[in-house]
Amino acid sequence: MGSGKIRVGEVANLIFVDLDKISLIPNYNLISNLVYSASGDCVSDLICFGKILMRERKIKDEEKIVKNARKRVKNLIKIYESS
């Protein structure tokens, strides 16, 4: 598998950036904006290895993932506090 091309059989790792985010206005120089002004909040969609992982800032099973992460943090805190 190669990269750098959008076509069947190629690795598709893409981010879609919402250029209307306030941090990117005015859009005088896109590259400078992306390097110096953009943050994760500007990403609207994410595709890795051809699979859509985030669409319109929504992740499949996001609530389940957050719930599981909170549970794991609580367990780590308990372990830390008991040592």
C-alpha positions as CSV (number, residue, x, y, z in Angstrom):
1,M,0.0,0.0,0.0
2,G,1.3,3.4,-0.9
3,S,0.3,6.8,0.3
4,G,-0.2,10.3,-1.1
5,K,-3.0,9.2,-3.5
6,I,-6.8,9.1,-3.0
7,R,-7.9,6.0,-4.9
8,V,-9.0,2.4,-4.3
9,G,-6.2,0.3,-2.7
10,E,-4.3,3.2,-1.3
11,V,-4.0,4.3,2.3
12,A,-6.5,7.1,2.9
13,N,-5.5,9.3,5.9
14,L,-7.3,12.6,5.7
15,I,-8.5,15.3,7.9
16,F,-11.2,17.8,6.9
17,V,-10.7,21.3,8.3
18,D,-13.5,23.7,8.9
19,L,-12.1,26.9,7.5
20,D,-15.0,28.9,9.0
21,K,-13.6,28.4,12.6
22,I,-12.9,31.8,14.2
23,S,-9.2,30.9,14.8
24,L,-8.7,30.6,11.0
25,I,-10.3,34.0,10.2
26,P,-9.1,36.0,8.2
27,N,-7.8,33.3,5.9
28,Y,-4.9,35.3,4.6
29,N,-2.6,32.4,4.3
30,L,-4.0,28.9,4.6
31,I,-0.7,27.2,5.4
32,S,0.2,29.7,8.1
33,N,-3.3,29.4,9.5
34,L,-3.0,25.6,9.7
35,V,0.4,25.7,11.3
36,Y,0.0,28.6,13.7
37,S,-3.7,29.0,14.4
38,A,-5.5,25.7,13.9
39,S,-6.3,23.4,16.7
40,G,-8.1,20.0,17.0
41,D,-11.3,22.0,17.2
42,C,-10.9,22.9,13.5
43,V,-11.1,19.3,12.4
44,S,-14.5,18.3,11.3
45,D,-13.9,14.8,9.8
46,L,-11.2,12.2,10.1
47,I,-10.4,9.2,7.8
48,C,-7.7,6.7,8.7
49,F,-6.8,3.8,6.5
50,G,-9.9,4.4,4.5
51,K,-12.3,4.2,7.5
52,I,-14.3,7.2,8.7
53,L,-13.4,7.7,12.3
54,M,-15.1,11.1,12.9
55,R,-17.9,12.7,10.9
56,E,-19.1,16.2,11.6
57,R,-17.2,16.1,14.9
58,K,-19.0,12.9,16.0
59,I,-17.3,9.6,16.7
60,K,-19.2,6.3,16.6
61,D,-19.9,5.1,20.1
62,E,-18.4,8.3,21.5
63,E,-20.6,8.2,24.7
64,K,-19.5,4.6,25.3
65,I,-15.8,5.6,24.9
66,V,-16.1,8.5,27.2
67,K,-17.9,6.5,29.8
68,N,-15.2,3.8,29.7
69,A,-12.4,6.4,29.9
70,R,-14.0,7.9,33.0
71,K,-14.3,4.5,34.6
72,R,-10.6,3.7,33.9
73,V,-9.5,7.1,35.3
74,K,-11.5,6.4,38.5
75,N,-9.8,3.0,38.8
76,L,-6.3,4.6,38.3
77,I,-7.0,7.2,41.0
78,K,-8.1,4.4,43.4
79,I,-4.9,2.5,42.7
80,Y,-2.8,5.7,43.1
81,E,-4.5,6.7,46.4
82,S,-4.2,3.2,47.9
83,S,-0.4,3.0,47.3
